[in-house]
């Protein structure tokens, strides 16, 4: 799998992890908007968080993440070495 | 539920064409034209700052009921300079990997499928499979997908 540059959100992701317990206690089920080491706001949807993020920070990077008890793991079983278009 | 439907099929005037359609659907799955673009919100900021607005990328999307999330090709994400808004874990047949989540807009030219103006799609290496996007169950939620392998017709209703 192609590696992706994670650096743009390193600070924000670290903030989220360090404050996970407090975020869970206060904002379970919400989407948080994080810039640097600051919680900018909480929202009911990722779309609303994105709109707020673009309004506030324009083209700069920011993190949108749902506060979940158990983090969602995306399941994409067909995605491996061409099996999506397998021929026989 | 309002009924709108698109069908992916080929006219079947002859046995040969039927066989071709059957083979195409069996080999390639339910594919649909897809346009991957920059969300309007970001376009407005780019325009305001007189920055180049990347043109949307047109390609093929695969309707994938096995995929929990919609994915776009990372090469397209790079070309469109899409914004990474999160990182998440993706489980594939090859194991688990961390991947970027991009803010993106998806539309489906030539169909009546509703556009997805603000989508959070996972980056994946799809280009080597001729795909621009995998359309996952997040898109299919609230819709009816009918796969008729006997007639080589896929119908999506919503």
gemmi code that builds the backbone of each chain (N, CA, C; Angstrom):
import gemmi

chains = {
    "A": [
        ("UNK", (0.830, -1.191, 0.000), (0.000, 0.000, 0.000), (0.874, 1.254, 0.000)),
        ("UNK", (0.495, 2.230, -0.788), (1.270, 3.462, -0.896), (1.280, 4.222, 0.431)),
        ("UNK", (2.452, 4.673, 0.802), (2.565, 5.452, 2.035), (2.046, 6.868, 1.822)),
        ("UNK", (1.388, 7.382, 2.816), (0.866, 8.740, 2.736), (1.553, 9.587, 3.793)),
        ("UNK", (1.836, 10.818, 3.457), (2.475, 11.736, 4.388), (1.518, 12.070, 5.528)),
        ("UNK", (1.906, 11.723, 6.745), (1.027, 11.969, 7.893), (1.353, 13.282, 8.591)),
        ("UNK", (2.443, 13.926, 8.171), (2.963, 15.057, 8.934), (1.994, 16.226, 9.104)),
        ("UNK", (1.108, 16.526, 8.129), (0.274, 17.715, 8.299), (-0.583, 17.690, 9.562)),
        ("UNK", (-0.968, 16.514, 10.016), (-1.874, 16.440, 11.166), (-1.213, 15.831, 12.401)),
        ("UNK", (0.074, 15.733, 12.404), (0.776, 15.088, 13.523), (0.420, 15.734, 14.869)),
        ("UNK", (0.477, 17.050, 14.902), (0.219, 17.773, 16.155), (-1.221, 17.559, 16.604)),
        ("UNK", (-2.149, 17.655, 15.664), (-3.568, 17.523, 15.990), (-3.894, 16.102, 16.472)),
        ("UNK", (-3.310, 15.119, 15.795), (-3.578, 13.734, 16.183), (-2.997, 13.444, 17.575)),
        ("UNK", (-1.836, 13.995, 17.843), (-1.222, 13.812, 19.166), (-2.096, 14.463, 20.239)),
        ("UNK", (-2.621, 15.642, 19.933), (-3.510, 16.323, 20.876), (-4.733, 15.458, 21.162)),
        ("UNK", (-5.304, 14.906, 20.106), (-6.509, 14.086, 20.267), (-6.222, 12.897, 21.188)),
        ("UNK", (-5.108, 12.230, 20.943), (-4.772, 11.050, 21.752), (-4.525, 11.441, 23.211)),
        ("UNK", (-3.816, 12.526, 23.405), (-3.494, 12.952, 24.775), (-4.749, 13.356, 25.547)),
        ("UNK", (-5.749, 13.819, 24.857), (-6.958, 14.318, 25.512), (-8.169, 13.415, 25.282)),
        ("UNK", (-7.902, 12.201, 24.833), (-8.996, 11.299, 24.468), (-9.991, 11.094, 25.622)),
        ("UNK", (-9.482, 10.868, 26.818), (-10.376, 10.577, 27.949), (-11.333, 11.743, 28.213)),
        ("UNK", (-10.790, 12.930, 28.206), (-11.638, 14.099, 28.455), (-12.629, 14.318, 27.317)),
        ("UNK", (-12.158, 14.122, 26.103), (-13.050, 14.285, 24.948), (-14.191, 13.277, 25.008)),
        ("UNK", (-13.860, 12.041, 25.386), (-14.893, 11.006, 25.500), (-15.914, 11.371, 26.570)),
        ("UNK", (-15.422, 11.892, 27.653), (-16.323, 12.232, 28.759), (-17.270, 13.368, 28.385)),
        ("UNK", (-16.787, 14.275, 27.577), (-17.585, 15.483, 27.301), (-18.277, 15.490, 25.951)),
        ("UNK", (-17.681, 14.812, 24.956), (-18.167, 15.002, 23.590), (-18.415, 13.687, 22.844)),
        ("UNK", (-18.775, 12.662, 23.538), (-19.010, 11.372, 22.886), (-20.063, 11.513, 21.767)),
        ("UNK", (-19.737, 11.025, 20.598), (-20.671, 11.077, 19.471), (-20.561, 12.342, 18.634)),
        ("UNK", (-19.798, 13.306, 19.117), (-19.620, 14.556, 18.363), (-18.392, 14.469, 17.454)),
        ("UNK", (-18.333, 15.414, 16.536), (-17.152, 15.557, 15.684), (-16.377, 16.774, 16.167)),
        ("UNK", (-15.113, 16.564, 16.451), (-14.309, 17.676, 16.952), (-13.477, 18.267, 15.816)),
        ("UNK", (-13.283, 19.559, 15.913), (-12.405, 20.287, 14.994), (-11.208, 20.745, 15.813)),
        ("UNK", (-10.029, 20.275, 15.411), (-8.805, 20.565, 16.161), (-7.800, 21.236, 15.237)),
        ("UNK", (-7.217, 22.312, 15.726), (-6.153, 22.995, 14.990), (-4.966, 23.135, 15.930)),
        ("UNK", (-3.847, 22.576, 15.557), (-2.689, 22.591, 16.441), (-3.033, 21.844, 17.721)),
        ("UNK", (-2.838, 22.496, 18.848), (-3.180, 21.867, 20.121), (-4.413, 22.527, 20.733)),
        ("UNK", (-5.294, 22.998, 19.854), (-6.496, 23.681, 20.340), (-7.756, 22.995, 19.805)),
        ("UNK", (-8.683, 22.743, 20.726), (-9.999, 22.259, 20.321), (-10.814, 23.469, 19.893)),
        ("UNK", (-11.098, 23.539, 18.606), (-11.779, 24.728, 18.066), (-13.279, 24.649, 18.291)),
        ("UNK", (-13.843, 23.453, 18.143), (-15.285, 23.329, 18.321), (-15.729, 21.883, 18.212)),
        ("UNK", (-16.991, 21.658, 18.572), (-17.586, 20.330, 18.431), (-18.851, 20.460, 17.596)),
        ("UNK", (-19.134, 19.434, 16.809), (-20.215, 19.527, 15.828), (-20.979, 18.198, 15.766)),
        ("UNK", (-22.193, 18.302, 15.233), (-23.016, 17.096, 15.109), (-22.666, 16.278, 13.875)),
        ("UNK", (-21.983, 16.887, 12.920), (-21.636, 16.150, 11.705), (-20.238, 16.551, 11.245)),
        ("UNK", (-19.626, 15.645, 10.480), (-18.302, 15.935, 9.933), (-18.385, 17.083, 8.927)),
        ("UNK", (-19.507, 17.154, 8.207), (-19.682, 18.216, 7.210), (-19.684, 19.589, 7.871)),
        ("UNK", (-20.404, 19.687, 8.993), (-20.461, 20.964, 9.708), (-19.078, 21.339, 10.236)),
        ("UNK", (-18.351, 20.335, 10.720), (-16.994, 20.599, 11.218), (-16.080, 21.055, 10.078)),
        ("UNK", (-16.255, 20.441, 8.933), (-15.423, 20.816, 7.779), (-15.711, 22.259, 7.350)),
        ("UNK", (-16.988, 22.604, 7.267), (-17.354, 23.980, 6.898), (-16.733, 24.993, 7.861)),
        ("UNK", (-16.822, 24.664, 9.145), (-16.258, 25.571, 10.151), (-14.739, 25.648, 10.009)),
        ("UNK", (-14.131, 24.516, 9.719), (-12.673, 24.483, 9.570), (-12.194, 25.309, 8.395)),
        ("UNK", (-12.884, 25.195, 7.264), (-12.487, 25.974, 6.082), (-12.738, 27.461, 6.325)),
        ("UNK", (-13.858, 27.766, 7.003), (-14.149, 29.174, 7.311), (-13.061, 29.783, 8.182)),
        ("UNK", (-12.621, 28.997, 9.156), (-11.657, 29.544, 10.123), (-10.221, 29.512, 9.609)),
        ("UNK", (-9.870, 28.477, 8.870), (-8.452, 28.272, 8.553), (-8.141, 28.234, 7.062)),
        ("UNK", (-9.155, 28.427, 6.250), (-8.901, 28.472, 4.810), (-8.236, 27.215, 4.294)),
        ("UNK", (-7.061, 27.367, 3.727), (-6.365, 26.242, 3.103), (-5.412, 25.532, 4.071)),
        ("UNK", (-5.336, 25.999, 5.301), (-4.456, 25.348, 6.281), (-5.057, 24.005, 6.709)),
        ("UNK", (-4.191, 23.142, 7.232), (-4.675, 21.833, 7.664), (-5.372, 21.933, 9.016)),
        ("UNK", (-6.319, 21.044, 9.225), (-7.010, 20.909, 10.511), (-7.571, 19.499, 10.579)),
        ("UNK", (-7.825, 19.068, 11.803), (-8.294, 17.697, 12.032), (-9.787, 17.681, 12.324)),
        ("UNK", (-10.489, 16.741, 11.678), (-11.893, 16.470, 12.007), (-11.954, 15.010, 12.431)),
        ("UNK", (-12.450, 14.772, 13.631), (-12.470, 13.388, 14.109), (-13.689, 13.162, 14.998)),
        ("UNK", (-14.323, 12.032, 14.786), (-15.461, 11.682, 15.631), (-14.940, 11.153, 16.965)),
        ("UNK", (-15.609, 11.543, 18.025), (-15.249, 11.045, 19.352), (-16.037, 9.759, 19.581)),
        ("UNK", (-15.330, 8.642, 19.555), (-15.975, 7.333, 19.633), (-15.359, 6.524, 20.770)),
        ("UNK", (-16.179, 5.679, 21.377), (-15.646, 4.779, 22.404), (-14.656, 3.802, 21.787)),
        ("UNK", (-15.058, 3.236, 20.676), (-14.184, 2.329, 19.934), (-13.995, 2.918, 18.543)),
        ("UNK", (-12.770, 3.177, 18.190), (-12.526, 3.819, 16.904), (-12.928, 2.930, 15.737)),
        ("UNK", (-13.583, 3.548, 14.772), (-13.996, 2.825, 13.578), (-12.784, 2.376, 12.780)),
        ("UNK", (-12.810, 1.123, 12.371), (-11.801, 0.619, 11.441), (-12.514, 0.368, 10.125)),
        ("UNK", (-12.091, 1.043, 9.097), (-12.730, 0.864, 7.792), (-12.416, -0.527, 7.265)),
        ("UNK", (-13.417, -1.182, 6.747), (-13.230, -2.532, 6.208), (-13.371, -2.498, 4.692)),
        ("UNK", (-12.263, -2.753, 4.026), (-12.264, -2.725, 2.559), (-11.645, -4.036, 2.068)),
        ("UNK", (-12.336, -5.136, 2.238), (-11.699, -6.441, 1.983), (-11.259, -6.663, 0.540)),
        ("UNK", (-11.931, -6.033, -0.398), (-11.566, -6.270, -1.801), (-10.317, -5.543, -2.239)),
        ("UNK", (-9.820, -4.678, -1.368), (-8.719, -3.807, -1.778), (-7.374, -4.487, -1.533)),
        ("UNK", (-6.947, -5.259, -2.474), (-5.648, -5.902, -2.317), (-5.183, -6.453, -3.649)),
        ("UNK", (-4.132, -5.889, -4.143), (-3.408, -6.457, -5.283), (-4.302, -6.864, -6.443)),
        ("UNK", (-5.261, -6.032, -6.777), (-6.016, -6.276, -7.995), (-7.205, -7.191, -7.860)),
        ("UNK", (-7.540, -7.601, -6.649), (-8.673, -8.532, -6.555), (-9.998, -7.864, -6.896)),
        ("UNK", (-10.012, -6.514, -6.922), (-11.255, -5.842, -7.293), (-11.612, -6.109, -8.743)),
        ("UNK", (-10.617, -6.397, -9.528), (-10.881, -6.634, -10.942), (-10.268, -7.961, -11.373)),
        ("UNK", (-10.436, -8.944, -10.523), (-9.830, -10.240, -10.811), (-10.455, -10.881, -12.037)),
        ("UNK", (-9.645, -11.532, -12.797), (-10.158, -12.248, -13.962), (-9.751, -13.704, -13.851)),
        ("UNK", (-10.502, -14.525, -14.512), (-10.110, -15.936, -14.559), (-10.434, -16.500, -15.924)),
    ],
    "B": [
        ("UNK", (-40.187, 5.547, 0.020), (-38.914, 6.005, -0.558), (-39.164, 6.459, -1.997)),
        ("UNK", (-38.747, 7.699, -2.341), (-38.874, 8.116, -3.742), (-38.107, 7.142, -4.628)),
        ("UNK", (-38.685, 6.852, -5.751), (-38.022, 5.863, -6.581), (-37.293, 6.526, -7.740)),
        ("UNK", (-36.015, 6.479, -7.695), (-35.159, 6.857, -8.809), (-34.293, 5.630, -9.040)),
        ("UNK", (-33.913, 5.419, -10.211), (-33.084, 4.229, -10.434), (-32.127, 4.459, -11.588)),
        ("UNK", (-30.972, 3.888, -11.451), (-30.084, 3.821, -12.607), (-29.813, 2.354, -12.864)),
        ("UNK", (-29.565, 2.048, -14.092), (-29.243, 0.672, -14.434), (-27.926, 0.654, -15.182)),
        ("UNK", (-27.109, -0.307, -14.845), (-25.907, -0.525, -15.620), (-26.130, -1.814, -16.389)),
        ("UNK", (-26.303, -1.683, -17.678), (-26.546, -2.883, -18.474), (-26.247, -2.559, -19.926)),
        ("UNK", (-26.228, -3.541, -20.716), (-26.050, -3.346, -22.144), (-27.315, -3.816, -22.847)),
        ("UNK", (-27.706, -3.173, -23.959), (-28.838, -3.691, -24.714), (-28.566, -5.150, -25.085)),
        ("UNK", (-29.608, -5.929, -25.186), (-29.366, -7.353, -25.418), (-30.042, -7.829, -26.700)),
        ("UNK", (-29.642, -7.284, -27.859), (-30.280, -7.695, -29.091), (-29.826, -9.063, -29.590)),
        ("UNK", (-28.702, -9.530, -29.080), (-28.230, -10.816, -29.587), (-27.577, -11.609, -28.464)),
        ("UNK", (-27.442, -12.878, -28.710), (-26.809, -13.748, -27.714), (-25.379, -13.288, -27.459)),
        ("UNK", (-24.695, -12.860, -28.505), (-23.307, -12.440, -28.362), (-23.196, -11.244, -27.418)),
        ("UNK", (-24.089, -10.252, -27.623), (-24.061, -9.074, -26.769), (-24.416, -9.438, -25.327)),
        ("UNK", (-25.344, -10.345, -25.163), (-25.715, -10.782, -23.822), (-24.519, -11.401, -23.126)),
        ("UNK", (-23.808, -12.214, -23.873), (-22.634, -12.856, -23.287), (-21.569, -11.827, -22.926)),
        ("UNK", (-21.420, -10.810, -23.804), (-20.433, -9.761, -23.527), (-20.802, -9.000, -22.264)),
        ("UNK", (-22.081, -8.634, -22.160), (-22.537, -7.879, -20.987), (-22.347, -8.701, -19.724)),
        ("UNK", (-22.662, -9.980, -19.827), (-22.521, -10.858, -18.680), (-21.068, -10.950, -18.246)),
        ("UNK", (-20.198, -11.089, -19.238), (-18.772, -11.211, -18.941), (-18.231, -9.923, -18.332)),
        ("UNK", (-18.670, -8.781, -18.883), (-18.202, -7.480, -18.389), (-18.612, -7.279, -16.937)),
        ("UNK", (-19.863, -7.574, -16.644), (-20.347, -7.389, -15.278), (-19.661, -8.360, -14.325)),
        ("UNK", (-19.462, -9.592, -14.795), (-18.840, -10.599, -13.928), (-17.391, -10.241, -13.633)),
        ("UNK", (-16.698, -9.761, -14.648), (-15.281, -9.473, -14.468), (-15.029, -8.145, -13.769)),
        ("UNK", (-15.797, -7.141, -14.129), (-15.478, -5.784, -13.673), (-16.367, -5.288, -12.549)),
        ("UNK", (-17.480, -5.952, -12.324), (-18.384, -5.514, -11.280), (-19.252, -4.357, -11.734)),
        ("UNK", (-20.011, -3.812, -10.783), (-20.944, -2.725, -11.094), (-20.181, -1.406, -11.078)),
        ("UNK", (-19.887, -0.906, -12.244), (-19.098, 0.328, -12.360), (-19.977, 1.475, -12.839)),
        ("UNK", (-19.610, 2.653, -12.429), (-20.372, 3.839, -12.777), (-19.384, 4.989, -13.004)),
        ("UNK", (-19.743, 5.890, -13.913), (-18.902, 7.068, -14.126), (-18.881, 7.911, -12.862)),
        ("UNK", (-17.705, 8.374, -12.510), (-17.596, 9.187, -11.307), (-16.670, 10.373, -11.565)),
        ("UNK", (-17.016, 11.488, -10.957), (-16.182, 12.684, -11.040), (-15.741, 13.047, -9.626)),
        ("UNK", (-14.436, 13.081, -9.444), (-13.865, 13.399, -8.137), (-13.387, 14.845, -8.167)),
        ("UNK", (-13.858, 15.648, -7.233), (-13.484, 17.058, -7.263), (-13.214, 17.643, -5.895)),
        ("UNK", (-12.814, 18.894, -5.914), (-12.541, 19.646, -4.695), (-13.873, 20.149, -4.129)),
        ("UNK", (-14.098, 20.016, -2.825), (-15.355, 20.509, -2.256), (-15.568, 21.996, -2.532)),
        ("UNK", (-16.825, 22.382, -2.717), (-17.161, 23.777, -3.042), (-16.579, 24.768, -2.042)),
        ("UNK", (-16.620, 24.384, -0.789), (-16.121, 25.268, 0.268), (-14.650, 25.640, 0.009)),
        ("UNK", (-13.877, 24.635, -0.371), (-12.444, 24.856, -0.623), (-12.232, 25.587, -1.943)),
        ("UNK", (-13.102, 25.286, -2.922), (-13.010, 25.984, -4.214), (-13.179, 27.485, -4.016)),
        ("UNK", (-14.130, 27.840, -3.167), (-14.378, 29.270, -2.931), (-13.154, 29.952, -2.323)),
        ("UNK", (-12.504, 29.252, -1.405), (-11.302, 29.837, -0.783), (-10.184, 29.967, -1.821)),
        ("UNK", (-10.019, 28.930, -2.614), (-8.977, 28.977, -3.660), (-9.236, 30.134, -4.623)),
        ("UNK", (-10.495, 30.279, -5.030), (-10.852, 31.336, -5.978), (-10.613, 32.713, -5.371)),
        ("UNK", (-11.033, 32.867, -4.113), (-10.857, 34.151, -3.428), (-9.389, 34.557, -3.388)),
        ("UNK", (-8.539, 33.551, -3.210), (-7.099, 33.835, -3.109), (-6.396, 33.754, -4.454)),
        ("UNK", (-7.222, 33.667, -5.497), (-6.706, 33.619, -6.875), (-5.694, 32.483, -7.051)),
        ("UNK", (-6.000, 31.381, -6.430), (-5.176, 30.187, -6.577), (-5.811, 29.269, -7.617)),
        ("UNK", (-4.997, 28.431, -8.173), (-5.474, 27.487, -9.175), (-6.471, 26.498, -8.552)),
        ("UNK", (-7.606, 26.345, -9.207), (-8.587, 25.355, -8.765), (-8.447, 24.122, -9.656)),
        ("UNK", (-8.001, 23.019, -9.088), (-7.805, 21.817, -9.912), (-9.105, 21.357, -10.563)),
        ("UNK", (-8.996, 20.941, -11.813), (-10.188, 20.434, -12.503), (-10.549, 19.064, -11.947)),
        ("UNK", (-11.854, 18.791, -11.866), (-12.270, 17.470, -11.368), (-11.712, 16.346, -12.243)),
        ("UNK", (-11.542, 15.218, -11.620), (-11.032, 14.047, -12.338), (-12.195, 13.114, -12.662)),
        ("UNK", (-12.290, 12.736, -13.924), (-13.344, 11.800, -14.337), (-12.778, 10.404, -14.495)),
        ("UNK", (-13.500, 9.449, -13.969), (-13.048, 8.062, -14.067), (-14.193, 7.112, -13.763)),
        ("UNK", (-13.815, 5.941, -13.312), (-14.807, 4.920, -12.999), (-14.841, 4.647, -11.504)),
        ("UNK", (-16.048, 4.448, -11.006), (-16.216, 4.047, -9.617), (-16.834, 2.663, -9.576)),
        ("UNK", (-16.406, 1.879, -8.609), (-16.962, 0.536, -8.446), (-17.879, 0.528, -7.238)),
        ("UNK", (-19.141, 0.132, -7.452), (-20.065, -0.031, -6.320), (-19.632, -1.286, -5.564)),
        ("UNK", (-19.168, -1.099, -4.339), (-18.555, -2.192, -3.596), (-19.282, -2.384, -2.267)),
        ("UNK", (-20.173, -3.372, -2.229), (-20.917, -3.607, -0.988), (-20.012, -4.168, 0.106)),
        ("UNK", (-18.820, -4.586, -0.262), (-17.887, -5.094, 0.748), (-17.137, -3.984, 1.468)),
        ("UNK", (-17.180, -2.783, 0.930), (-16.407, -1.673, 1.495), (-17.273, -0.861, 2.452)),
        ("UNK", (-16.831, -0.723, 3.672), (-17.608, 0.054, 4.637), (-17.567, 1.543, 4.319)),
        ("UNK", (-16.467, 1.979, 3.716), (-16.281, 3.406, 3.435), (-15.953, 3.621, 1.957)),
        ("UNK", (-16.313, 4.787, 1.470), (-15.933, 5.171, 0.110), (-14.448, 5.542, 0.086)),
        ("UNK", (-13.777, 5.091, -0.953), (-12.346, 5.366, -1.121), (-12.121, 6.070, -2.456)),
        ("UNK", (-11.082, 6.888, -2.496), (-10.657, 7.468, -3.771), (-9.189, 7.133, -3.994)),
        ("UNK", (-8.799, 7.175, -5.240), (-7.413, 6.872, -5.564), (-6.493, 7.966, -5.022)),
        ("UNK", (-5.420, 7.549, -4.372), (-4.495, 8.521, -3.767), (-3.828, 9.410, -4.811)),
        ("UNK", (-3.611, 8.847, -5.995), (-2.995, 9.644, -7.053), (-3.890, 10.819, -7.450)),
        ("UNK", (-5.182, 10.577, -7.479), (-6.134, 11.647, -7.801), (-6.158, 12.665, -6.665)),
        ("UNK", (-6.133, 12.162, -5.436), (-6.133, 13.072, -4.281), (-4.928, 14.002, -4.334)),
        ("UNK", (-3.793, 13.455, -4.725), (-2.577, 14.267, -4.832), (-2.708, 15.284, -5.959)),
        ("UNK", (-3.211, 14.833, -7.098), (-3.344, 15.725, -8.263), (-4.307, 16.880, -7.969)),
        ("UNK", (-5.355, 16.598, -7.187), (-6.344, 17.638, -6.865), (-5.942, 18.443, -5.628)),
        ("UNK", (-4.813, 18.045, -5.044), (-4.347, 18.710, -3.812), (-5.447, 18.731, -2.750)),
        ("UNK", (-6.083, 17.592, -2.584), (-7.183, 17.494, -1.625), (-6.664, 17.596, -0.198)),
        ("UNK", (-7.506, 18.083, 0.650), (-7.121, 18.311, 2.034), (-7.280, 17.029, 2.856)),
        ("UNK", (-6.217, 16.669, 3.579), (-6.301, 15.560, 4.527), (-6.921, 16.096, 5.808)),
        ("UNK", (-8.032, 15.500, 6.237), (-8.706, 16.002, 7.438), (-8.660, 15.006, 8.594)),
        ("UNK", (-8.146, 13.803, 8.341), (-8.077, 12.810, 9.408), (-7.194, 11.667, 8.943)),
        ("UNK", (-6.853, 10.818, 9.889), (-6.195, 9.554, 9.571), (-7.051, 8.450, 10.175)),
        ("UNK", (-7.118, 7.322, 9.507), (-7.897, 6.224, 10.051), (-7.234, 4.905, 9.697)),
        ("UNK", (-7.722, 3.863, 10.325), (-7.191, 2.530, 10.050), (-8.092, 1.827, 9.049)),
        ("UNK", (-7.450, 1.235, 8.059), (-8.182, 0.517, 7.019), (-7.767, -0.953, 7.072)),
        ("UNK", (-8.767, -1.825, 7.139), (-8.498, -3.257, 7.122), (-8.786, -3.793, 5.720)),
        ("UNK", (-7.786, -4.379, 5.110), (-7.955, -4.963, 3.779), (-7.596, -6.442, 3.840)),
        ("UNK", (-7.671, -7.089, 2.701), (-7.296, -8.494, 2.665), (-5.819, -8.676, 2.981)),
        ("UNK", (-5.042, -7.593, 2.861), (-3.602, -7.673, 3.113), (-3.247, -7.336, 4.555)),
        ("UNK", (-4.241, -6.982, 5.354), (-3.971, -6.597, 6.731), (-4.411, -5.173, 6.992)),
        ("UNK", (-3.958, -4.618, 8.111), (-4.374, -3.275, 8.491), (-3.315, -2.252, 8.115)),
        ("UNK", (-3.772, -1.059, 7.776), (-2.856, 0.022, 7.443), (-3.521, 1.339, 7.789)),
        ("UNK", (-2.683, 2.313, 8.083), (-3.204, 3.655, 8.337), (-3.319, 4.388, 7.011)),
        ("UNK", (-4.385, 5.155, 6.867), (-4.556, 5.887, 5.617), (-5.162, 7.269, 5.899)),
        ("UNK", (-5.032, 8.134, 4.920), (-5.555, 9.489, 5.056), (-7.037, 9.534, 4.708)),
        ("UNK", (-7.726, 10.478, 5.336), (-9.123, 10.752, 4.994), (-9.156, 12.116, 4.323)),
        ("UNK", (-9.715, 12.162, 3.131), (-9.747, 13.390, 2.343), (-11.157, 13.961, 2.294)),
        ("UNK", (-11.238, 15.286, 2.316), (-12.506, 15.959, 2.033), (-12.608, 16.089, 0.515)),
        ("UNK", (-13.713, 15.635, -0.040), (-13.830, 15.528, -1.490), (-15.289, 15.654, -1.893)),
        ("UNK", (-15.526, 15.953, -3.147), (-16.885, 15.900, -3.669), (-16.936, 14.857, -4.782)),
        ("UNK", (-18.017, 14.095, -4.793), (-18.192, 13.068, -5.828), (-19.502, 13.311, -6.561)),
        ("UNK", (-19.454, 13.211, -7.876), (-20.690, 13.236, -8.656), (-20.604, 12.133, -9.707)),
        ("UNK", (-21.713, 11.886, -10.360), (-21.815, 10.719, -11.228), (-22.354, 11.129, -12.593)),
        ("UNK", (-21.475, 11.631, -13.446), (-21.912, 12.162, -14.750), (-22.658, 11.111, -15.569)),
        ("UNK", (-23.682, 11.576, -16.243), (-24.429, 10.680, -17.117), (-25.433, 9.819, -16.388)),
        ("UNK", (-25.577, 10.033, -15.091), (-26.565, 9.281, -14.326), (-27.409, 10.270, -13.528)),
        ("UNK", (-28.476, 9.748, -12.945), (-29.292, 10.604, -12.079), (-28.929, 10.411, -10.609)),
        ("UNK", (-27.811, 9.729, -10.378), (-27.374, 9.534, -8.999), (-27.116, 10.873, -8.328)),
        ("UNK", (-27.555, 11.028, -7.100), (-27.323, 12.308, -6.417), (-25.843, 12.504, -6.132)),
        ("UNK", (-25.338, 13.705, -6.337), (-23.928, 13.958, -6.029), (-23.690, 13.906, -4.527)),
        ("UNK", (-22.455, 13.700, -4.165), (-22.051, 13.728, -2.760), (-21.178, 14.969, -2.597)),
        ("UNK", (-21.777, 16.104, -2.210), (-21.036, 17.363, -2.227), (-19.935, 17.459, -1.184)),
        ("UNK", (-20.078, 16.723, -0.118), (-19.078, 16.809, 0.949), (-18.872, 15.414, 1.520)),
        ("UNK", (-17.840, 14.758, 1.039), (-17.591, 13.371, 1.395), (-16.247, 13.286, 2.095)),
        ("UNK", (-16.134, 12.345, 3.003), (-14.848, 12.090, 3.633), (-14.425, 10.698, 3.190)),
        ("UNK", (-13.550, 10.683, 2.197), (-13.187, 9.432, 1.534), (-11.774, 9.020, 1.916)),
        ("UNK", (-11.578, 7.727, 2.008), (-10.276, 7.193, 2.367), (-9.386, 7.137, 1.133)),
        ("UNK", (-8.111, 7.393, 1.341), (-7.160, 7.262, 0.246), (-6.765, 5.806, 0.062)),
        ("UNK", (-6.739, 5.363, -1.159), (-6.357, 3.976, -1.456), (-5.680, 3.942, -2.821)),
        ("UNK", (-4.888, 2.929, -3.004), (-4.198, 2.791, -4.284), (-5.101, 2.047, -5.260)),
        ("UNK", (-5.875, 2.799, -6.019), (-6.856, 2.203, -6.926), (-6.467, 2.342, -8.390)),
        ("UNK", (-5.537, 3.218, -8.655), (-5.220, 3.530, -10.049), (-4.792, 2.330, -10.862)),
        ("UNK", (-4.081, 1.393, -10.206), (-3.610, 0.232, -10.960), (-4.739, -0.731, -11.297)),
        ("UNK", (-5.926, -0.423, -10.785), (-7.085, -1.255, -11.127), (-8.072, -0.496, -12.003)),
        ("UNK", (-7.621, 0.641, -12.500), (-8.457, 1.408, -13.415), (-9.632, 2.083, -12.752)),
        ("UNK", (-9.521, 2.313, -11.456), (-10.640, 2.907, -10.719), (-10.247, 4.249, -10.131)),
        ("UNK", (-11.211, 5.158, -10.143), (-11.022, 6.438, -9.468), (-11.575, 6.374, -8.051)),
        ("UNK", (-12.579, 5.530, -7.862), (-13.224, 5.466, -6.545), (-13.858, 4.108, -6.303)),
        ("UNK", (-13.899, 3.749, -5.038), (-14.720, 2.629, -4.580), (-15.903, 3.252, -3.856)),
        ("UNK", (-17.098, 2.943, -4.315), (-18.281, 3.525, -3.698), (-18.782, 2.541, -2.645)),
        ("UNK", (-18.610, 2.899, -1.393), (-18.874, 1.964, -0.308), (-20.256, 2.078, 0.302)),
        ("UNK", (-20.408, 1.370, 1.411), (-21.726, 1.295, 2.042), (-22.161, 2.614, 2.669)),
        ("UNK", (-21.225, 3.533, 2.901), (-21.650, 4.838, 3.400), (-22.499, 5.548, 2.354)),
        ("UNK", (-22.170, 5.347, 1.074), (-22.990, 5.920, 0.000), (-24.265, 5.109, -0.199)),
        ("UNK", (-24.168, 3.808, -0.071), (-25.324, 2.942, -0.352), (-26.369, 2.975, 0.770)),
        ("UNK", (-26.021, 3.518, 1.905), (-26.981, 3.594, 3.022), (-28.245, 4.314, 2.563)),
        ("UNK", (-29.385, 3.691, 2.807), (-30.661, 4.299, 2.416), (-31.036, 4.047, 0.967)),
        ("UNK", (-30.250, 3.269, 0.273), (-30.553, 2.965, -1.133), (-30.755, 1.458, -1.302)),
        ("UNK", (-31.306, 1.080, -2.450), (-31.519, -0.339, -2.758), (-30.669, -0.689, -3.959)),
        ("UNK", (-29.782, -1.646, -3.776), (-28.919, -2.098, -4.866), (-29.350, -3.509, -5.263)),
        ("UNK", (-29.724, -3.656, -6.521), (-30.182, -4.962, -7.001), (-29.227, -5.448, -8.088)),
        ("UNK", (-28.587, -6.552, -7.808), (-27.612, -7.120, -8.742), (-28.253, -8.345, -9.400)),
        ("UNK", (-28.532, -8.234, -10.681), (-29.144, -9.343, -11.415), (-28.102, -9.938, -12.352)),
        ("UNK", (-27.401, -10.928, -11.849), (-26.350, -11.555, -12.649), (-26.902, -12.324, -13.837)),
        ("UNK", (-28.139, -12.785, -13.720), (-28.729, -13.554, -14.817), (-28.962, -12.670, -16.039)),
        ("UNK", (-29.441, -11.444, -15.788), (-29.715, -10.521, -16.897), (-28.603, -9.495, -17.091)),
        ("UNK", (-27.572, -9.576, -16.258), (-26.451, -8.631, -16.320), (-26.921, -7.191, -16.139)),
        ("UNK", (-27.762, -6.995, -15.153), (-28.286, -5.657, -14.869), (-28.095, -5.346, -13.382)),
        ("UNK", (-27.582, -4.161, -13.138), (-27.486, -3.677, -11.769), (-28.386, -2.453, -11.653)),
        ("UNK", (-29.261, -2.459, -10.667), (-30.185, -1.341, -10.474), (-29.975, -0.741, -9.092)),
        ("UNK", (-29.868, 0.568, -9.078), (-29.727, 1.275, -7.814), (-30.923, 2.211, -7.656)),
        ("UNK", (-31.659, 2.046, -6.577), (-32.847, 2.871, -6.334), (-32.686, 3.633, -5.032)),
        ("UNK", (-33.299, 4.809, -4.983), (-33.237, 5.590, -3.740), (-34.409, 6.527, -3.633)),
    ],
}
model = gemmi.Model(1)
for chain_id, residues in chains.items():
    chain = gemmi.Chain(chain_id)
    for i, (resn, *xyz) in enumerate(residues, 1):
        res = gemmi.Residue()
        res.name, res.seqid = resn, gemmi.SeqId(i, " ")
        for name, pos in zip(("N", "CA", "C"), xyz):
            atom = gemmi.Atom()
            atom.name, atom.element = name, gemmi.Element(name[0])
            atom.pos, atom.b_iso = gemmi.Position(*pos), 0.0
            res.add_atom(atom)
        chain.add_residue(res)
    model.add_chain(chain)
structure = gemmi.Structure()
structure.add_model(model)
structure.setup_entities()
